[in-house]
Amino acid sequence: MRSQRVWDLVIPLKPLGLAKSRLAATAGDDLRPGLALAFAQDTVAAVLACAVVRGVCVVTDDPLAATELSALGARIVPDAPAAGLNAALAHGARAVRSERPGAAVAALNADLPALRPAELESVLGSAAEAERAFLADAAGIGTTLLTASGGVPLAPAFGGPSRARHRASGAREITLPGVDSVRRDVDTADDLRAAIALGVGPRTATAVTALRA
């Protein structure tokens, strides 16, 4: 039987004005920050609806995102290191473990607007079998989720070809079928179309409607 474990998730989010720059041609600078926020809101809401998730820590310095994501139930931690994505994730994991020593933690992208709680639960259930584990993105190059069991450093290496880096670090790759929503991060217009085909959350659906107006 697969191990049962509760998880605390750490989600990083850039200031909205800087987020999702590769969607500028699709959304423009007026709508792009709102689209990035909608992605994060739908991601956080889905994570909090997952049965094996105890809490969500969002690492961000964006005041609007902090307000909106806190209202959903996320804990907000400022990006004190201000040294990039991986430093922010390590900082968030430390913040979680400062309150819950020995917590099992997982780093998750903030741009998974089609995320399904049941699919996330399946991925985390598989991750519970390893000290560290990761899930590759839909492109098979990057990473959307990295986990570390209690007492094990998260050691994130996100960005670019992070699948190879996480594998080289000793993390076990999760190869479950049927978890497309956990792999489908959104950086480009093609990614967004693929996420819409899977079925995005309500905030992203509303933001996409504004794009088409």
C-alpha positions as CSV (number, residue, x, y, z in Angstrom):
1,M,0.0,0.0,0.0
2,R,1.3,3.5,-0.9
3,S,2.5,5.5,2.1
4,Q,0.2,8.2,3.5
5,R,1.7,11.5,4.5
6,V,0.6,15.0,4.9
7,W,2.6,17.8,3.1
8,D,3.3,21.4,3.4
9,L,3.7,23.0,0.0
10,V,5.9,26.0,-0.9
11,I,4.9,28.1,-3.9
12,P,7.1,30.9,-5.2
13,L,5.7,33.9,-7.0
14,K,7.5,36.8,-8.7
15,P,6.1,40.3,-8.4
16,L,3.2,40.3,-10.8
17,G,4.6,43.0,-13.0
18,L,7.6,40.8,-13.8
19,A,5.8,37.5,-14.0
20,K,5.0,35.6,-17.2
21,S,7.0,37.8,-19.5
22,R,6.7,35.3,-22.3
23,L,3.0,35.9,-22.4
24,A,3.4,39.6,-23.1
25,A,2.6,39.1,-26.8
26,T,-0.6,37.3,-25.9
27,A,-1.8,39.3,-22.9
28,G,0.0,42.6,-23.2
29,D,1.5,44.4,-20.2
30,D,-2.0,45.5,-19.0
31,L,-3.5,42.0,-18.7
32,R,-0.4,39.9,-18.1
33,P,-0.1,40.6,-14.3
34,G,-3.7,39.7,-13.8
35,L,-3.3,36.5,-15.7
36,A,-0.3,35.6,-13.6
37,L,-2.3,36.2,-10.4
38,A,-5.2,34.1,-11.7
39,F,-2.8,31.2,-12.4
40,A,-1.5,31.5,-8.8
41,Q,-5.0,31.7,-7.3
42,D,-6.2,28.7,-9.1
43,T,-3.0,26.8,-8.2
44,V,-3.3,27.6,-4.6
45,A,-7.0,26.9,-4.4
46,A,-6.5,23.4,-5.9
47,V,-3.5,22.7,-3.6
48,L,-5.6,23.6,-0.5
49,A,-8.3,21.3,-1.7
50,C,-5.9,18.3,-1.9
51,A,-6.6,15.8,0.9
52,V,-3.0,15.3,1.8
53,V,-1.9,18.9,2.0
54,R,-1.8,20.5,5.4
55,G,-0.8,24.0,4.4
56,V,0.6,26.3,1.6
57,C,3.4,28.8,2.0
58,V,3.6,31.4,-0.8
59,V,7.0,33.2,-1.1
60,T,6.3,36.6,-2.6
61,D,7.0,40.3,-2.3
62,D,3.9,41.3,-4.4
63,P,1.4,43.0,-2.1
64,L,-1.7,42.3,-4.2
65,A,-0.7,38.6,-4.6
66,A,-0.1,38.4,-0.9
67,T,-3.5,39.8,-0.1
68,E,-5.4,37.6,-2.6
69,L,-3.6,34.4,-1.8
70,S,-3.8,34.9,1.9
71,A,-7.5,35.3,1.5
72,L,-7.6,31.8,0.0
73,G,-5.8,30.4,3.1
74,A,-2.1,30.5,2.1
75,R,0.6,31.7,4.5
76,I,2.6,34.5,3.0
77,V,6.4,34.7,3.5
78,P,8.4,37.7,2.0
79,D,11.2,36.8,-0.3
80,A,13.9,37.8,2.2
81,P,16.8,36.3,0.3
82,A,15.8,38.1,-2.9
83,A,18.3,35.9,-4.7
84,G,16.1,34.1,-7.3
85,L,13.7,31.1,-7.5
86,N,15.7,28.4,-5.7
87,A,16.7,30.7,-2.8
88,A,13.1,31.6,-2.4
89,L,12.0,28.0,-2.3
90,A,14.7,27.0,0.2
91,H,13.6,30.0,2.3
92,G,10.0,29.0,2.2
93,A,10.9,25.4,3.2
94,R,12.9,26.8,6.2
95,A,9.9,28.9,7.2
96,V,7.6,25.9,7.2
97,R,10.0,23.8,9.2
98,S,10.6,26.6,11.7
99,E,7.0,26.1,12.8
100,R,6.7,22.4,11.9
101,P,10.1,20.7,12.5
102,G,10.3,17.5,10.5
103,A,7.6,18.6,8.0
104,A,7.5,16.9,4.6
105,V,7.7,19.7,2.1
106,A,7.1,20.1,-1.6
107,A,7.9,22.9,-3.9
108,L,5.3,23.6,-6.6
109,N,5.1,26.0,-9.5
110,A,2.6,28.9,-9.2
111,D,1.5,28.5,-12.9
112,L,-0.6,25.4,-12.9
113,P,-4.1,26.8,-13.6
114,A,-5.5,23.4,-14.6
115,L,-4.3,21.7,-11.4
116,R,-6.6,18.9,-10.1
117,P,-6.5,18.1,-6.4
118,A,-6.9,14.4,-7.0
119,E,-4.0,14.3,-9.4
120,L,-1.8,16.2,-7.0
121,E,-2.7,13.7,-4.3
122,S,-1.6,10.9,-6.5
123,V,1.7,12.6,-7.2
124,L,2.4,13.3,-3.5
125,G,1.4,9.7,-2.6
126,S,4.1,8.5,-5.0
127,A,6.6,11.0,-3.7
128,A,6.0,9.7,-0.1
129,E,8.0,6.5,-1.1
130,A,11.2,8.5,-1.5
131,E,13.3,10.9,0.5
132,R,13.3,13.3,-2.4
133,A,11.2,13.1,-5.6
134,F,10.3,15.3,-8.5
135,L,7.8,15.5,-11.4
136,A,8.9,16.7,-14.8
137,D,6.9,19.3,-16.6
138,A,4.8,18.5,-19.7
139,A,7.8,19.4,-22.0
140,G,10.0,16.8,-20.2
141,I,12.7,19.4,-19.6
142,G,11.8,21.3,-16.5
143,T,10.2,20.4,-13.1
144,T,6.8,21.4,-11.7
145,L,7.1,19.7,-8.3
146,L,10.0,18.7,-6.0
147,T,9.5,17.0,-2.6
148,A,11.5,16.2,0.5
149,S,10.5,14.0,3.4
150,G,10.9,15.2,7.0
151,G,14.4,16.1,7.9
152,V,15.7,16.0,4.3
153,P,16.8,19.2,2.7
154,L,14.7,20.3,-0.3
155,A,17.7,21.3,-2.4
156,P,15.8,22.9,-5.2
157,A,17.4,23.3,-8.6
158,F,14.5,24.8,-10.7
159,G,15.0,26.7,-13.9
160,G,15.7,25.6,-17.4
161,P,16.6,21.9,-17.8
162,S,15.9,21.2,-14.1
163,R,14.7,17.7,-14.8
164,A,18.2,16.6,-15.4
165,R,19.6,18.5,-12.4
166,H,17.0,17.0,-10.0
167,R,17.7,13.5,-11.3
168,A,21.4,14.0,-11.0
169,S,20.9,15.3,-7.4
170,G,19.5,11.9,-6.4
171,A,15.8,12.8,-6.4
172,R,13.6,10.0,-7.7
173,E,11.6,10.9,-10.8
174,I,7.8,10.3,-10.5
175,T,6.5,8.7,-13.7
176,L,2.8,8.3,-12.9
177,P,0.3,8.4,-15.9
178,G,-2.8,10.5,-15.7
179,V,-1.4,13.5,-13.8
180,D,-1.3,15.9,-16.8
181,S,-2.7,18.8,-14.7
182,V,0.3,18.7,-12.3
183,R,2.8,18.8,-15.3
184,R,1.1,21.6,-17.2
185,D,2.8,24.8,-16.2
186,V,2.1,27.9,-18.4
187,D,4.9,30.0,-19.9
188,T,3.8,30.5,-23.5
189,A,0.6,31.0,-25.5
190,D,0.8,27.3,-26.6
191,D,1.1,26.3,-22.9
192,L,-2.0,28.3,-22.1
193,R,-4.0,26.7,-24.9
194,A,-3.0,23.3,-23.6
195,A,-4.0,24.2,-20.1
196,I,-7.4,25.5,-21.3
197,A,-7.9,22.2,-23.2
198,L,-7.4,20.4,-19.8
199,G,-9.8,22.7,-18.1
200,V,-8.5,25.7,-16.1
201,G,-9.8,27.0,-12.8
202,P,-12.4,29.7,-12.5
203,R,-10.1,32.7,-12.1
204,T,-8.0,31.8,-15.1
205,A,-11.1,31.2,-17.1
206,T,-12.3,34.7,-16.3
207,A,-8.9,36.2,-17.1
208,V,-8.8,34.4,-20.5
209,T,-12.2,35.7,-21.3
210,A,-10.8,39.2,-20.8
211,L,-8.0,38.4,-23.3
212,R,-10.6,37.6,-25.9
213,A,-12.7,40.7,-25.3
